[in-house]
């Protein structure tokens, strides 16, 4: 177990599944630790190959953002539109964009509903992102922006025939995919 002030200690693993919410390492199952940045149980890794097809292996950080030498955890590399695999870990976990890693990752979501003003990703309900439209930030459903002003799909928004996929400025692109927000009309 890591995360104790000033060192390490052995402890029995918890029951928390990969990417589920946690407050301490003892909340997480064996071979996972509580990521202090996202408050979710993350698998340990040495290389990106340890993290699956979409994941990345990155240095673990303290809650204050300082790197923890020699410790690496997997980012989820999640799909923000489907909220997968984050939704499998519990309703309180969502797929959020992490600017510090320029990637999507499972993290504890906030409780700010759609179309409500926000200032950061972690404030919005699970499945929503804190996205900019007309110079203002608000919680919106994620969409894949293909270069045109098109309607959001049913996978992107529950009332897709009435929501337009709006690009972000600056462009938010991960893995060659450009993301935007579904703006209900």
C-alpha positions as CSV (number, residue, x, y, z in Angstrom):
1,X,0.0,0.0,0.0
2,X,1.3,3.5,-0.9
3,X,0.0,6.9,-0.1
4,X,0.8,6.9,3.6
5,X,2.6,10.1,4.7
6,X,6.3,9.4,4.8
7,X,6.3,5.8,3.4
8,X,4.7,2.5,2.6
9,X,3.1,-0.3,4.5
10,X,1.4,-3.6,3.8
11,X,-2.4,-3.8,4.0
12,X,-5.2,-6.1,2.9
13,X,-6.7,-5.1,-0.5
14,X,-10.1,-3.6,-0.6
15,X,-13.1,-4.5,-2.8
16,X,-13.0,-1.6,-5.2
17,X,-12.9,-2.7,-8.9
18,X,-10.8,-1.0,-11.5
19,X,-11.8,2.7,-12.0
20,X,-14.3,2.6,-9.1
21,X,-14.4,5.5,-6.6
22,X,-11.9,5.4,-3.7
23,X,-10.6,7.6,-0.9
24,X,-7.6,5.5,0.1
25,X,-5.5,2.6,-1.3
26,X,-7.2,0.2,1.1
27,X,-10.5,0.8,-0.9
28,X,-9.0,-0.8,-4.0
29,X,-8.6,-4.4,-5.1
30,X,-5.2,-6.1,-5.3
31,X,-2.9,-4.7,-8.1
32,X,-4.7,-1.4,-8.0
33,X,-4.1,1.8,-6.0
34,X,-6.2,4.9,-5.4
35,X,-5.3,7.6,-7.8
36,X,-5.2,10.8,-5.8
37,X,-5.9,13.0,-8.9
38,X,-9.1,11.2,-10.0
39,X,-10.2,9.4,-6.7
40,X,-10.5,6.1,-8.6
41,X,-8.8,2.7,-8.3
42,X,-6.2,2.4,-11.0
43,X,-4.1,-0.6,-12.2
44,X,-0.4,-0.5,-11.6
45,X,1.8,-0.5,-14.7
46,X,5.3,-0.4,-16.0
47,X,4.5,0.3,-19.7
48,X,1.5,1.2,-21.8
49,X,1.2,-2.4,-22.8
50,X,0.1,-3.2,-19.2
51,X,-2.9,-0.9,-19.6
52,X,-4.8,-2.4,-22.6
53,X,-5.5,-1.0,-26.0
54,X,-6.7,2.5,-25.2
55,X,-4.9,3.1,-21.9
56,X,-1.6,4.8,-21.1
57,X,0.9,4.3,-18.3
58,X,1.7,7.5,-16.5
59,X,3.5,8.7,-13.4
60,X,1.3,8.6,-10.3
61,X,0.7,12.0,-8.6
62,X,-0.2,13.2,-5.2
63,X,-3.5,15.1,-4.7
64,X,-1.5,18.3,-5.0
65,X,-0.1,17.2,-8.4
66,X,3.5,16.3,-7.4
67,X,4.9,13.2,-9.2
68,X,5.4,10.1,-7.1
69,X,8.8,8.7,-8.2
70,X,8.8,5.1,-9.4
71,X,5.1,4.6,-9.3
72,X,3.0,4.4,-12.4
73,X,-0.8,3.9,-12.9
74,X,-2.9,3.2,-16.0
75,X,-5.1,5.9,-17.5
76,X,-8.4,4.5,-18.7
77,X,-8.2,6.0,-22.2
78,X,-12.0,5.9,-21.9
79,X,-14.7,6.8,-24.5
80,X,-16.4,10.0,-23.3
81,X,-19.4,9.5,-25.6
82,X,-20.2,6.0,-24.3
83,X,-18.7,6.8,-20.8
84,X,-17.0,3.4,-21.1
85,X,-15.5,1.7,-19.2
86,X,-16.1,4.3,-16.5
87,X,-19.9,3.6,-16.2
88,X,-19.1,0.0,-15.4
89,X,-17.3,1.1,-12.2
90,X,-20.4,3.0,-10.8
91,X,-22.7,5.9,-11.5
92,X,-20.5,8.3,-9.6
93,X,-17.6,7.7,-12.1
94,X,-17.4,9.5,-15.5
95,X,-15.0,9.8,-18.4
96,X,-13.3,13.2,-18.0
97,X,-10.7,15.0,-20.2
98,X,-7.5,15.4,-18.3
99,X,-5.6,18.4,-19.7
100,X,-2.5,17.5,-17.7
101,X,-2.2,14.2,-19.6
102,X,-4.1,15.3,-22.8
103,X,-6.2,12.1,-22.5
104,X,-9.5,10.9,-21.3
105,X,-9.6,9.1,-17.9
106,X,-12.2,7.7,-15.5
107,X,-12.6,10.0,-12.5
108,X,-15.2,10.8,-9.9
109,X,-17.8,13.0,-11.5
110,X,-19.5,16.0,-10.0
111,X,-23.3,16.6,-9.8
112,X,-23.7,19.6,-12.1
113,X,-26.5,18.8,-14.6
114,X,-26.5,19.5,-18.4
115,X,-26.6,23.1,-19.5
116,X,-25.4,24.4,-16.1
117,X,-22.4,26.6,-15.9
118,X,-19.1,24.9,-14.8
119,X,-15.4,25.8,-14.5
120,X,-13.8,22.4,-14.6
121,X,-14.4,18.8,-15.9
122,X,-14.8,17.2,-12.5
123,X,-17.9,19.4,-11.7
124,X,-20.2,17.8,-14.3
125,X,-22.5,14.8,-14.0
126,X,-21.2,11.5,-15.2
127,X,-21.3,11.4,-19.0
128,X,-21.0,15.2,-19.4
129,X,-18.0,17.4,-20.0
130,X,-17.3,21.0,-19.0
131,X,-17.2,22.4,-22.5
132,X,-17.2,25.8,-24.1
133,X,-20.0,27.2,-26.3
134,X,-20.1,30.9,-27.4
135,X,-17.4,31.8,-24.9
136,X,-19.1,30.2,-21.9
137,X,-18.4,26.9,-20.1
138,X,-21.3,24.5,-19.4
139,X,-21.9,20.9,-18.7
140,X,-22.7,19.2,-22.1
141,X,-22.9,15.7,-23.5
142,X,-19.8,14.8,-25.5
143,X,-19.9,14.3,-29.2
144,X,-17.5,13.5,-32.0
145,X,-17.1,16.6,-34.2
146,X,-16.5,15.7,-37.9
147,X,-15.9,19.2,-39.2
148,X,-19.5,20.2,-40.0
149,X,-22.3,21.6,-37.9
150,X,-24.3,18.4,-37.6
151,X,-26.9,16.9,-35.3
152,X,-25.6,14.8,-32.4
153,X,-26.3,11.1,-32.7
154,X,-28.6,9.1,-30.3
155,X,-25.4,7.7,-28.7
156,X,-24.2,11.2,-28.0
157,X,-27.4,12.9,-26.7
158,X,-30.8,11.5,-25.5
159,X,-32.7,14.0,-27.7
160,X,-30.3,13.8,-30.6
161,X,-32.6,15.3,-33.2
162,X,-32.6,18.6,-31.2
163,X,-28.8,18.8,-30.4
164,X,-26.0,20.2,-32.5
165,X,-22.4,19.0,-32.1
166,X,-20.4,22.2,-31.4
167,X,-16.5,22.1,-31.7
168,X,-14.2,23.4,-28.9
169,X,-11.8,26.2,-29.1
170,X,-9.0,25.4,-28.9
171,X,-9.7,22.1,-30.7
172,X,-10.0,19.2,-28.3
173,X,-8.5,16.2,-30.1
174,X,-7.4,12.8,-28.6
175,X,-6.1,9.9,-30.6
176,X,-7.0,11.7,-33.9
177,X,-10.7,12.2,-32.9
178,X,-12.0,15.7,-32.5
179,X,-14.5,16.1,-29.7
180,X,-17.2,18.7,-29.1
181,X,-20.3,19.3,-27.0
182,X,-24.0,18.6,-27.8
183,X,-25.9,21.9,-27.6
184,X,-29.6,21.3,-27.4
185,X,-31.7,23.6,-29.6
